[in-house]
């Protein structure tokens, strides 16, 4: 399953954090027990790794941290450089800008599967 969410104009930090929050919300509905978060923004990855909710720089980050607490330590946040995260870029471009809200893709296009292999080669899943 993959998704994207048209946000309009916002900062890169807010776009990345919003995508992570949307993803966690979808994963919670799937009742998964372990979470791996790939963030191509180093600032976002560092903010999510902070142990205290009080010093988080964003309300969205605090919401994510609260959700992650439910996983009792069974989650990891990794910084993945943009060039090693081709899958995320492809998913972001799959839906047109006029589709508002979260757009869920339940079947992966073949070229997306090829990009997963490329991302593995580039170290995204180490």
PyMOL commands that set and color helices and strands:
alter all, ss='L'
color gray80, all
select helices_A, chain A and resi 12-30+42-49+59-69+82-84+86-92+110-121
alter helices_A, ss='H'
color red, helices_A
select strands_A, chain A and resi 2-6+35-39+75-79+101-105
alter strands_A, ss='S'
color yellow, strands_A
deselect
rebuild
show_as cartoon
